[in-house]
Amino acid sequence: MVIKARYWLMELVTPTSILLHGVERIIYRAKTKYQEVEVVEIPILGKTLVIDGKIQSALMDEFIYHEALVHPVMLAHERPRKVLIMGGGEGATLREVLKYESVEKAVMVDIDAEVIEIAKKYLTEWHKGSFDDPRVELVISDGRKYLEETSDKFDVIILDLTDPTAGGASVYLYTLEFYKLVKKALNDDGIMVTQATSVYYTSEVFATIYNTIAKVFPIVRAYMVYVPAFYSSWGFVIGSLKYDPSKLTKDEIDKRINNRIKGELKFYDGHTHISMFFLPKNVRKIIAEIKGIATDKKPVFLPA
């Protein structure tokens, strides 16, 4: 099959490697106050959200990333009533959180109001009307500023952030000082999760995020899942004050899904949960060998 691309999207993966994606159609393109945003059609991926030249989410497989991000922490908690989401502008993380009947309030904080409006109009397959749910409070603010000023406490905090790139909006949302703010905003049995970049292309960043969270939380767990649109296994890190998702059995996960979730899960179940937490030997070695942590004075960056 021959595809005539309208243009080639060149996504920088490392300083010496790029991914090329043939874009068939530009659905929307704009430069907001904070970032360059595109919604495009890529033949193998379908409708795709691109921010600052990096694929954030593709219709073909967004459910893999979003279900992997949300459900391990939501199911680990006994009864999550109040949830904070940072980032996740396309609304898919919010969509997954709202599947829980126990959730009474979901606060979504995003710095870029324009991205939210773009998502509402062009990414309906992602949010599926979640922004209109009466349980949702949408806050347009810097996530760190919100945590510094709020007195609210949450059962679960989900950090669906852009990668920490030099000069980017999320750099100081991966530091020791920031994770201390996250901990302060949690209830005594609270649990948080963050996306933690590519396990392989940016392994030092992944391990540094793990190390930094381990300085703040008594229980820290890393897990990973392959996301085809990212052409990599993707890392996630959990920080918990009480619950350990890695100790949940396959049968217990499936039982909790059946009892707590309203709506379909396409990717995640008990079997998938177990597989995500069994890190291969080389990944465990990376975490063991890299000792650095990220601080405000010395944040962690993706390779330029």
C-alpha positions as CSV (number, residue, x, y, z in Angstrom):
1,M,0.0,0.0,0.0
2,V,1.4,3.4,-1.0
3,I,0.5,6.4,1.2
4,K,0.9,9.9,-0.2
5,A,1.7,11.9,3.0
6,R,0.7,15.5,3.2
7,Y,3.8,16.0,5.3
8,W,6.2,13.9,7.4
9,L,6.0,14.4,11.2
10,M,9.6,14.0,12.5
11,E,9.4,13.1,16.2
12,L,12.7,13.4,18.1
13,V,13.2,10.3,20.3
14,T,16.8,10.8,21.3
15,P,19.4,13.3,20.2
16,T,20.5,10.8,17.5
17,S,17.2,9.2,16.5
18,I,13.8,10.2,15.1
19,L,10.5,8.6,14.2
20,L,8.9,9.6,10.9
21,H,5.1,9.6,10.6
22,G,3.3,10.2,7.3
23,V,0.5,12.7,8.0
24,E,-2.5,12.3,5.7
25,R,-4.6,15.1,7.0
26,I,-4.3,18.1,9.3
27,I,-7.6,18.4,11.3
28,Y,-6.5,21.3,13.4
29,R,-3.3,23.2,14.1
30,A,-2.6,26.1,16.5
31,K,0.0,27.6,18.8
32,T,-1.4,28.2,22.3
33,K,0.2,30.3,25.0
34,Y,2.2,27.3,26.2
35,Q,2.6,24.8,23.3
36,E,2.1,23.9,19.6
37,V,-0.9,21.6,19.2
38,E,-1.9,19.5,16.2
39,V,-4.7,17.1,15.6
40,V,-3.8,15.0,12.6
41,E,-4.6,11.8,10.8
42,I,-1.8,9.3,10.6
43,P,-2.7,6.1,8.6
44,I,-1.5,3.5,11.1
45,L,-2.6,5.4,14.2
46,G,-5.8,7.2,13.1
47,K,-6.6,10.6,14.7
48,T,-3.6,11.7,16.7
49,L,-2.9,14.5,19.2
50,V,0.6,16.0,18.8
51,I,2.0,18.6,21.2
52,D,5.3,20.3,20.5
53,G,6.1,17.8,17.8
54,K,5.6,14.7,20.1
55,I,2.7,12.3,19.8
56,Q,0.7,12.4,23.0
57,S,-2.2,10.1,22.2
58,A,-3.5,8.2,19.2
59,L,-7.0,6.8,18.6
60,M,-5.7,3.4,17.7
61,D,-4.3,2.7,21.2
62,E,-5.0,5.6,23.6
63,F,-7.0,3.2,25.8
64,I,-3.8,1.2,26.5
65,Y,-2.0,4.2,28.0
66,H,-5.0,5.7,29.8
67,E,-6.3,2.4,31.3
68,A,-2.8,1.5,32.5
69,L,-2.3,4.9,34.1
70,V,-5.6,5.1,35.9
71,H,-6.8,1.7,37.0
72,P,-3.9,0.2,39.1
73,V,-4.2,3.1,41.6
74,M,-8.0,3.5,41.5
75,L,-8.5,-0.2,42.2
76,A,-5.8,-0.4,44.8
77,H,-7.6,2.2,47.0
78,E,-10.5,0.8,49.0
79,R,-12.9,3.5,48.0
80,P,-11.7,6.5,45.9
81,R,-14.2,9.3,46.4
82,K,-12.2,12.4,45.5
83,V,-9.6,12.3,42.7
84,L,-7.2,14.9,41.3
85,I,-6.0,14.7,37.7
86,M,-3.2,17.0,36.6
87,G,-2.8,17.4,32.8
88,G,-4.7,14.9,30.6
89,G,-6.1,17.7,28.5
90,E,-7.8,15.3,26.0
91,G,-10.1,14.1,28.7
92,A,-9.4,10.4,28.4
93,T,-7.9,10.1,31.9
94,L,-11.0,11.8,33.2
95,R,-13.1,9.4,31.3
96,E,-11.5,6.4,33.0
97,V,-11.8,7.9,36.5
98,L,-15.5,8.6,36.0
99,K,-16.2,4.9,35.4
100,Y,-16.0,4.5,39.2
101,E,-19.3,4.8,40.9
102,S,-17.5,5.6,44.1
103,V,-16.1,8.9,42.7
104,E,-18.0,11.9,44.0
105,K,-15.7,14.5,42.7
106,A,-12.9,14.6,40.1
107,V,-10.8,17.8,39.9
108,M,-8.9,18.2,36.7
109,V,-6.2,20.8,36.6
110,D,-4.6,21.8,33.3
111,I,-2.5,24.9,32.5
112,D,-3.7,25.3,28.9
113,A,-7.4,26.2,28.5
114,E,-7.0,26.2,24.7
115,V,-6.0,22.5,24.7
116,I,-9.2,21.7,26.7
117,E,-11.3,23.5,24.1
118,I,-9.5,21.8,21.2
119,A,-10.1,18.4,22.9
120,K,-13.8,19.2,23.5
121,K,-14.3,19.9,19.8
122,Y,-11.9,17.5,18.0
123,L,-11.2,14.7,20.5
124,T,-14.7,13.5,21.3
125,E,-13.6,9.8,20.9
126,W,-11.2,10.4,23.9
127,H,-13.3,12.3,26.4
128,K,-16.8,10.9,25.4
129,G,-18.5,13.8,27.1
130,S,-16.6,13.5,30.4
131,F,-16.1,17.3,30.7
132,D,-19.9,17.6,31.2
133,D,-20.2,15.2,34.0
134,P,-21.5,17.0,37.1
135,R,-18.9,15.4,39.3
136,V,-16.1,17.3,37.4
137,E,-14.5,20.5,38.5
138,L,-12.2,21.9,35.8
139,V,-9.4,24.2,37.0
140,I,-7.2,26.1,34.5
141,S,-4.0,26.6,36.5
142,D,-0.4,25.6,36.8
143,G,-0.6,22.2,38.6
144,R,2.1,23.1,41.1
145,K,0.5,26.5,42.0
146,Y,-2.7,24.6,42.5
147,L,-1.1,22.2,45.0
148,E,0.6,25.1,46.8
149,E,-2.6,26.9,47.3
150,T,-5.3,24.2,47.8
151,S,-6.4,22.9,51.2
152,D,-8.3,20.0,49.6
153,K,-7.3,16.4,50.3
154,F,-7.6,13.6,47.7
155,D,-7.8,9.8,47.8
156,V,-6.0,9.5,44.4
157,I,-3.8,11.9,42.4
158,I,-3.1,11.1,38.8
159,L,-0.3,13.0,37.0
160,D,-0.9,12.7,33.2
161,L,1.7,15.2,32.3
162,T,3.8,16.1,29.2
163,D,7.4,14.9,29.4
164,P,9.9,16.9,31.3
165,T,11.6,18.8,28.4
166,A,14.0,21.7,28.8
167,G,11.9,24.9,28.8
168,G,8.6,22.9,28.9
169,A,5.6,23.4,31.1
170,S,6.1,20.2,33.1
171,V,9.8,20.3,34.2
172,Y,9.0,21.2,37.8
173,L,6.3,18.6,38.1
174,Y,8.8,15.8,38.4
175,T,10.9,17.1,41.3
176,L,11.3,16.2,44.9
177,E,9.7,19.4,46.0
178,F,6.7,18.8,43.8
179,Y,6.1,15.2,45.0
180,K,6.2,16.5,48.6
181,L,3.3,18.8,47.6
182,V,1.5,15.8,46.1
183,K,1.9,13.9,49.3
184,K,0.6,16.8,51.3
185,A,-2.6,16.9,49.2
186,L,-3.3,13.2,49.8
187,N,-5.5,11.7,52.5
188,D,-3.7,9.4,55.0
189,D,-4.3,6.4,52.8
190,G,-3.8,8.2,49.6
191,I,-2.1,7.0,46.4
192,M,-0.6,8.8,43.4
193,V,0.7,7.8,40.0
194,T,2.7,9.6,37.3
195,Q,3.6,8.8,33.7
196,A,7.4,8.3,33.7
197,T,8.5,8.4,30.1
198,S,10.0,5.7,27.9
199,V,11.5,2.8,29.8
200,Y,14.1,2.3,27.1
201,Y,14.7,5.6,25.1
202,T,14.9,7.7,28.3
203,S,15.7,5.0,30.9
204,E,17.7,7.5,33.1
205,V,14.7,9.8,33.3
206,F,12.4,6.9,34.2
207,A,14.7,5.7,36.9
208,T,15.2,9.2,38.3
209,I,11.5,9.7,38.6
210,Y,11.3,6.4,40.5
211,N,14.1,7.4,42.8
212,T,12.6,10.8,43.5
213,I,9.2,9.4,44.4
214,A,10.9,6.8,46.6
215,K,12.3,9.7,48.7
216,V,8.8,10.9,49.5
217,F,6.5,7.8,49.7
218,P,6.9,4.7,51.9
219,I,5.6,2.5,49.1
220,V,6.9,3.0,45.5
221,R,6.2,0.8,42.6
222,A,7.2,1.0,38.9
223,Y,5.4,-0.7,36.1
224,M,5.4,-0.6,32.3
225,V,3.3,-1.3,29.3
226,Y,4.0,-1.3,25.5
227,V,2.2,1.6,23.8
228,P,2.4,1.2,20.0
229,A,2.0,4.9,19.2
230,F,5.1,5.6,21.3
231,Y,7.1,2.8,19.8
232,S,8.3,1.9,23.3
233,S,7.4,0.3,26.6
234,W,6.2,3.2,28.7
235,G,6.9,3.7,32.4
236,F,4.7,4.6,35.2
237,V,5.5,5.1,38.9
238,I,3.2,4.8,41.9
239,G,3.7,6.5,45.3
240,S,1.4,5.2,48.1
241,L,0.9,5.9,51.7
242,K,-0.9,2.6,52.5
243,Y,-1.9,0.4,49.5
244,D,0.4,-1.7,47.4
245,P,-1.1,-2.4,43.9
246,S,1.6,-4.9,43.1
247,K,0.3,-7.3,45.8
248,L,-3.2,-7.5,44.4
249,T,-3.9,-10.9,42.7
250,K,-5.4,-11.5,39.3
251,D,-8.7,-12.7,40.8
252,E,-8.9,-9.7,43.2
253,I,-8.4,-7.2,40.4
254,D,-11.1,-8.9,38.2
255,K,-13.4,-8.9,41.2
256,R,-12.9,-5.2,41.9
257,I,-13.3,-4.3,38.2
258,N,-16.7,-6.2,38.2
259,N,-17.8,-4.6,41.5
260,R,-16.6,-1.0,41.0
261,I,-16.4,0.0,37.4
262,K,-19.3,1.0,35.2
263,G,-18.3,0.7,31.5
264,E,-16.0,-1.2,29.3
265,L,-12.3,-1.8,29.7
266,K,-10.5,-2.7,26.5
267,F,-7.0,-3.4,27.8
268,Y,-6.8,-3.7,31.5
269,D,-7.8,-6.8,33.6
270,G,-6.3,-9.0,36.3
271,H,-4.0,-10.8,34.0
272,T,-2.8,-7.5,32.5
273,H,-2.2,-6.0,35.9
274,I,0.1,-8.8,37.0
275,S,2.1,-8.6,33.8
276,M,2.7,-4.9,34.0
277,F,4.3,-5.1,37.4
278,F,6.7,-8.0,36.5
279,L,9.6,-5.8,35.3
280,P,12.2,-7.6,33.2
281,K,15.7,-8.1,34.5
282,N,17.3,-5.3,32.5
283,V,14.7,-2.7,33.7
284,R,15.2,-3.8,37.3
285,K,18.9,-3.3,36.7
286,I,18.4,0.2,35.4
287,I,16.4,1.2,38.5
288,A,19.0,-0.3,40.8
289,E,22.0,1.3,39.1
290,I,20.8,4.9,38.6
291,K,20.8,6.7,41.9
292,G,20.0,10.3,41.0
293,I,16.9,12.3,42.0
294,A,15.3,15.4,40.5
295,T,15.1,18.6,42.5
296,D,14.1,22.1,41.7
297,K,17.8,23.1,41.5
298,K,18.6,20.1,39.4
299,P,15.5,18.8,37.5
300,V,15.5,15.9,35.2
301,F,15.2,16.5,31.5
302,L,14.6,14.4,28.4
303,P,17.8,14.3,26.2
304,A,17.7,17.4,23.9
